[in-house]
């Protein structure tokens, strides 16, 4: 791989952002059907084959997601998040239970990641360990962890081996990236080292992880996309692929899709994470390059690929672009009587929160130009 040339996402790019149909999601007018009747579900991702395509078992795609019981304030779900295994076929979701047994993971909560089925029949489950297992007081230390259970079928349904080793692969190095080790905080207010996205570079066949990270800023930390490369001895943490240069402090769920020999780097971010808050919309953003190391240029001039409608600024989030250019995300808050839904009281927020898969969208990529359609 060539020397990394980090892209800098700047105010100059965001000044080119326009409100256009090609980069605006259709309105979600009513809550979509729930994936799980009694649990909130968000941040979905497929178990991938080594070529990047979704794994199919017994005629159904195998997926994972974050889940938590659908009670209390929706914003508190992050404090109870667990990885859930799901099957999806013909528009129907089937619950296959928690990915790991109680107390098995290395954090007090399990945050987003990715998964890939290996040729030996195991599945590398990469996830974020948030906090520490057994901690008496919740913290926000973040580590990238791998567990590798064996995938089997039982009665026609996929099952993952229950008792396996969990290994820390990466922590922020306090060199390229700020440590993600705060004791206090919450979503949007903490440094990041999370959301590992697995990617195999077709140019050399090597495995990589993209990680949502933080780097120093003038007055605050800035969002970045970290890159790690597999080696015979573990993982090498490399310089960032992208830095949000003073414009955003929380880049989430970074991932790469190769299309027509170009490398498309995608990530999600919220409107409150921009500087100043609200200066750009919640959306899926992206850059494109001729190779994984760069150089990257912003898609559509600004980086914006997909935004929520202006009248529904929080309707969906955490989008993921699949190898066939389907775009999946989760349905977040429906519009209400004004105000910030995440800051409303529990009953009001719960009444507006969807907590399920959003309608699937489809992306067209033509060089550095994109179009999103239902």
VMD Tcl script that draws the C-alpha trace (Angstrom):
set ca {
  {0.00 0.00 0.00}
  {1.23 3.48 -0.84}
  {1.99 6.06 1.83}
  {-1.25 7.37 3.32}
  {-2.16 10.89 2.36}
  {-4.86 11.88 4.88}
  {-7.76 13.79 3.38}
  {-8.83 16.94 5.20}
  {-12.55 17.63 5.30}
  {-12.87 21.39 5.68}
  {-15.33 24.27 5.78}
  {-14.42 24.95 2.16}
  {-16.00 21.61 1.24}
  {-19.08 22.11 3.38}
  {-19.66 25.54 1.85}
  {-20.35 23.67 -1.41}
  {-23.16 21.63 0.14}
  {-26.51 22.10 -1.61}
  {-30.01 20.84 -0.82}
  {-30.74 18.52 -3.76}
  {-33.11 15.63 -4.40}
  {-30.20 13.38 -5.44}
  {-28.71 13.59 -1.94}
  {-31.93 13.67 0.14}
  {-33.63 10.58 1.54}
  {-37.39 10.15 1.01}
  {-39.45 11.14 4.04}
  {-40.30 8.39 6.53}
  {-43.90 9.31 7.37}
  {-44.81 6.45 9.71}
  {-42.65 4.18 11.84}
  {-41.42 1.16 9.83}
  {-42.19 -2.33 11.17}
  {-40.03 -3.25 14.14}
  {-37.24 -5.77 13.64}
  {-37.72 -6.95 17.24}
  {-41.07 -6.29 18.95}
  {-39.70 -5.58 22.43}
  {-36.19 -4.32 21.66}
  {-34.79 -1.25 19.97}
  {-32.46 -2.10 17.08}
  {-29.91 0.22 15.48}
  {-26.53 0.23 13.66}
  {-27.18 -2.84 11.52}
  {-24.44 -4.65 9.52}
  {-24.27 -7.93 7.56}
  {-21.94 -10.79 8.28}
  {-19.73 -10.59 5.20}
  {-17.99 -13.14 3.06}
  {-14.32 -12.43 2.38}
  {-15.31 -10.85 -0.96}
  {-17.48 -8.33 0.92}
  {-20.86 -9.81 0.02}
  {-23.43 -10.69 2.73}
  {-23.31 -14.23 4.12}
  {-26.36 -16.35 3.25}
  {-27.34 -19.27 5.49}
  {-30.37 -21.43 4.72}
  {-31.56 -18.88 2.18}
  {-31.35 -15.87 4.54}
  {-28.77 -13.11 4.89}
  {-27.05 -13.13 8.27}
  {-26.95 -9.77 10.06}
  {-25.91 -8.22 13.34}
  {-27.16 -5.08 15.06}
  {-27.09 -3.29 18.38}
  {-30.13 -3.92 20.55}
  {-31.53 -2.96 23.93}
  {-34.91 -3.42 25.63}
  {-37.41 -0.84 24.32}
  {-38.01 0.85 27.66}
  {-37.12 4.23 29.16}
  {-35.49 7.06 27.28}
  {-34.24 5.98 23.83}
  {-30.93 7.82 24.36}
  {-30.19 5.52 27.30}
  {-30.10 2.48 25.01}
  {-26.34 2.97 24.50}
  {-25.83 2.10 28.17}
  {-27.46 -1.31 27.66}
  {-26.34 -2.11 24.10}
  {-25.72 -5.74 23.12}
  {-24.87 -7.34 19.78}
  {-27.83 -9.22 18.29}
  {-27.78 -11.89 15.58}
  {-30.52 -11.68 12.93}
  {-31.56 -13.43 9.73}
  {-33.20 -11.50 6.89}
  {-35.08 -13.00 3.95}
  {-37.92 -11.66 1.76}
  {-38.28 -8.56 3.94}
  {-38.74 -10.58 7.14}
  {-36.35 -10.41 10.11}
  {-35.82 -13.43 12.36}
  {-34.30 -13.02 15.82}
  {-31.39 -15.39 16.54}
  {-30.59 -13.99 19.99}
  {-27.63 -12.19 21.54}
  {-24.31 -12.79 19.78}
  {-22.46 -13.35 23.07}
  {-23.59 -14.83 26.40}
  {-24.08 -12.52 29.38}
  {-20.75 -11.29 30.74}
  {-18.65 -12.71 27.90}
  {-17.64 -9.49 26.14}
  {-14.81 -7.31 27.41}
  {-16.89 -4.17 27.96}
  {-19.81 -3.25 30.15}
  {-21.60 -2.54 26.85}
  {-21.12 -3.72 23.27}
  {-21.00 -1.04 20.57}
  {-20.88 -1.22 16.80}
  {-18.53 -3.24 14.65}
  {-18.48 -5.64 11.71}
  {-18.19 -9.35 10.98}
  {-16.69 -11.63 8.33}
  {-17.06 -15.38 7.80}
  {-13.69 -17.11 7.47}
  {-12.89 -20.13 5.24}
  {-12.53 -22.36 8.35}
  {-16.19 -21.83 9.29}
  {-15.59 -19.28 12.04}
  {-16.84 -15.69 12.07}
  {-14.54 -12.83 13.06}
  {-16.79 -10.56 15.09}
  {-15.13 -7.17 15.48}
  {-16.85 -4.94 18.02}
  {-16.30 -2.00 20.35}
  {-15.90 -2.86 24.03}
  {-17.30 0.21 25.80}
  {-16.21 0.48 29.41}
  {-14.75 -2.53 31.20}
  {-16.33 -5.86 32.06}
  {-17.65 -5.80 35.62}
  {-16.97 -2.10 36.23}
  {-18.94 -0.74 39.18}
  {-19.38 2.66 37.52}
  {-19.95 3.04 33.79}
  {-17.01 4.53 31.88}
  {-16.40 5.34 28.22}
  {-13.09 3.62 27.56}
  {-13.23 2.10 24.08}
  {-11.27 -0.83 22.65}
  {-11.53 -2.75 19.39}
  {-12.07 -6.44 20.17}
  {-12.33 -9.63 18.13}
  {-14.16 -12.83 19.02}
  {-14.15 -15.75 16.60}
  {-17.04 -18.15 17.18}
  {-17.79 -21.06 14.88}
  {-20.90 -20.71 12.69}
  {-23.26 -23.71 12.61}
  {-26.86 -24.40 11.69}
  {-29.38 -25.91 14.06}
  {-32.88 -26.72 12.87}
  {-32.36 -24.57 9.79}
  {-31.23 -21.50 11.78}
  {-27.72 -20.07 12.07}
  {-25.99 -20.34 15.43}
  {-22.69 -18.97 16.76}
  {-20.51 -20.85 19.21}
  {-21.14 -19.40 22.67}
  {-17.89 -19.66 24.61}
  {-14.89 -18.25 22.76}
  {-11.92 -16.03 23.52}
  {-12.31 -12.24 23.21}
  {-9.08 -10.41 22.31}
  {-8.31 -6.70 22.34}
  {-6.87 -5.86 18.92}
  {-6.53 -2.08 19.06}
  {-6.67 0.88 21.40}
  {-6.00 4.49 20.48}
  {-2.24 5.01 20.60}
  {-2.01 8.59 21.95}
  {0.25 9.24 18.94}
  {-1.84 9.47 15.81}
  {-5.06 9.43 17.85}
  {-6.30 10.78 21.17}
  {-7.06 8.19 23.87}
  {-10.73 7.27 24.21}
  {-10.70 6.71 27.95}
  {-13.07 9.20 29.58}
  {-14.86 8.31 32.79}
  {-17.80 10.62 32.13}
  {-19.67 11.63 29.01}
  {-22.25 10.41 26.56}
  {-23.01 10.15 22.85}
  {-21.59 13.14 20.98}
  {-19.52 14.28 23.96}
  {-16.70 11.74 24.14}
  {-13.58 10.99 22.16}
  {-13.88 8.01 19.84}
  {-12.06 4.81 19.10}
  {-14.87 2.55 17.97}
  {-17.01 1.09 15.16}
  {-14.38 -1.18 13.54}
  {-15.28 -1.79 9.91}
  {-13.58 -4.77 8.26}
  {-12.28 -4.36 4.70}
  {-10.14 -6.59 2.48}
  {-8.23 -4.60 -0.12}
  {-8.55 -6.37 -3.49}
  {-5.26 -4.75 -4.56}
  {-3.18 -6.85 -2.15}
  {-5.61 -9.19 -0.36}
  {-4.76 -7.80 3.08}
  {-7.31 -7.27 5.83}
  {-7.85 -3.79 7.25}
  {-10.02 -2.20 9.92}
  {-11.41 1.31 9.65}
  {-12.08 2.88 13.05}
  {-13.92 6.02 14.13}
  {-11.27 8.02 16.01}
  {-10.40 11.44 17.43}
  {-7.41 13.70 16.79}
  {-6.37 16.97 18.48}
  {-8.11 20.19 17.43}
  {-7.62 23.85 18.27}
  {-10.39 24.10 20.85}
  {-11.75 20.58 20.86}
  {-11.02 17.15 19.44}
  {-11.80 16.46 15.79}
  {-13.31 13.39 14.17}
  {-11.08 11.14 12.08}
  {-11.06 7.80 10.29}
  {-8.26 5.59 11.57}
  {-6.83 2.71 9.56}
  {-5.27 -0.51 10.86}
  {-3.64 -3.22 8.75}
  {-3.37 -6.91 9.60}
  {0.13 -8.34 9.96}
  {1.37 -11.85 10.89}
  {1.88 -10.55 14.44}
  {-1.37 -8.60 14.91}
  {-2.51 -5.20 13.68}
  {-0.55 -2.07 12.78}
  {-2.29 1.21 13.55}
  {-1.60 3.64 10.70}
  {-2.11 7.38 10.18}
  {-5.69 8.50 9.52}
  {-7.35 8.28 6.13}
  {-9.42 11.39 6.85}
  {-9.55 14.21 9.39}
  {-12.52 16.55 9.84}
  {-10.36 19.65 10.02}
  {-12.15 21.80 12.58}
  {-15.61 21.09 11.14}
  {-16.82 17.95 12.97}
  {-15.93 16.06 16.14}
  {-17.75 12.75 15.66}
  {-17.34 10.61 12.55}
  {-19.03 7.22 12.94}
  {-19.22 3.82 11.23}
  {-16.49 4.35 8.59}
  {-16.38 1.76 5.82}
  {-15.02 1.31 2.30}
  {-16.71 -0.05 -0.83}
  {-14.78 -0.68 -4.05}
  {-16.80 0.12 -7.17}
  {-15.39 0.23 -10.71}
  {-11.83 0.17 -9.32}
  {-12.43 3.22 -7.12}
  {-12.36 3.23 -3.33}
  {-15.38 4.87 -1.72}
  {-14.94 5.84 1.94}
  {-18.28 6.37 3.70}
  {-19.17 7.50 7.23}
  {-22.12 8.93 9.16}
  {-22.30 12.01 11.34}
  {-24.99 14.03 13.09}
  {-25.93 17.68 12.71}
  {-25.02 18.40 16.33}
  {-21.46 17.15 15.75}
  {-20.57 19.93 13.33}
  {-18.85 23.15 14.36}
  {-20.92 25.17 14.85}
  {-23.74 22.70 15.66}
  {-26.33 22.51 12.92}
  {-24.07 23.99 10.23}
  {-24.52 20.84 8.12}
  {-27.17 18.10 8.18}
  {-27.20 14.66 9.72}
  {-26.21 12.37 6.90}
  {-24.07 9.83 5.14}
  {-20.89 11.44 3.83}
  {-18.12 10.11 1.63}
  {-14.88 10.51 -0.27}
  {-13.39 8.65 -3.23}
  {-9.82 7.69 -4.15}
  {-7.94 5.58 -6.70}
  {-6.55 3.35 -3.92}
  {-7.11 2.76 -0.22}
  {-4.28 5.08 0.82}
  {-5.72 7.99 -1.18}
  {-5.62 10.71 -2.29}
  {-9.31 11.22 -1.47}
  {-11.67 13.84 -2.84}
  {-15.13 14.60 -1.40}
  {-18.14 13.14 -3.14}
  {-20.45 15.70 -4.73}
  {-17.92 18.42 -3.92}
  {-18.99 18.67 -0.27}
  {-18.82 15.05 0.92}
  {-22.59 14.80 1.34}
  {-24.04 11.57 -0.06}
  {-27.37 11.30 1.75}
  {-29.15 13.59 4.20}
  {-32.42 13.49 6.09}
  {-35.14 15.79 4.77}
  {-35.00 19.30 6.25}
  {-38.43 18.77 7.84}
  {-37.30 15.46 9.38}
  {-33.70 16.15 10.44}
  {-33.45 13.13 12.75}
  {-35.49 10.53 10.87}
  {-32.62 8.07 10.27}
  {-28.96 7.49 11.05}
  {-25.96 5.12 10.97}
  {-26.10 4.29 7.27}
  {-24.03 1.50 5.76}
  {-23.37 1.04 2.05}
  {-23.25 -2.62 1.01}
  {-21.19 -4.09 -1.81}
  {-24.26 -4.07 -4.10}
  {-24.84 -0.36 -3.23}
  {-27.86 -0.95 -1.04}
  {-27.91 1.61 1.77}
  {-29.18 0.43 5.15}
  {-29.71 2.52 8.28}
  {-32.03 2.69 11.24}
  {-35.18 4.74 11.68}
  {-34.54 7.20 14.51}
  {-37.00 9.97 15.49}
  {-40.15 10.97 13.64}
  {-41.02 14.70 13.64}
  {-43.12 16.02 16.50}
  {-44.15 19.29 18.05}
  {-40.70 20.84 17.80}
  {-37.70 20.72 20.07}
  {-34.90 18.20 20.19}
  {-36.41 14.70 20.50}
  {-33.32 13.29 22.18}
  {-33.62 15.96 24.90}
  {-37.34 15.52 25.52}
  {-38.57 13.61 28.55}
  {-38.64 9.81 28.30}
  {-42.32 9.50 27.39}
  {-42.18 12.13 24.64}
  {-38.94 10.79 23.20}
  {-40.19 7.20 23.29}
  {-43.38 8.21 21.43}
  {-41.29 9.56 18.53}
  {-38.52 6.96 18.49}
  {-38.66 4.15 15.91}
  {-35.72 1.93 16.90}
  {-35.87 -0.32 13.86}
  {-34.45 -0.74 10.36}
  {-35.11 2.15 8.00}
  {-36.38 1.58 4.44}
  {-33.54 0.38 2.22}
  {-32.19 2.92 -0.27}
  {-30.03 2.41 -3.36}
  {-26.97 4.37 -4.35}
  {-25.67 5.15 -7.84}
  {-21.96 6.00 -8.07}
  {-20.47 7.79 -11.07}
  {-16.93 8.82 -10.23}
  {-17.22 11.51 -7.56}
  {-20.99 11.98 -8.10}
  {-23.73 10.07 -6.30}
  {-27.51 9.68 -6.55}
  {-29.68 8.06 -3.86}
  {-33.05 6.48 -4.63}
  {-35.57 4.35 -2.83}
}
mol new
graphics top color blue
foreach p $ca { graphics top sphere $p radius 0.5 }
foreach p [lrange $ca 0 end-1] q [lrange $ca 1 end] { graphics top cylinder $p $q radius 0.2 }
display resetview
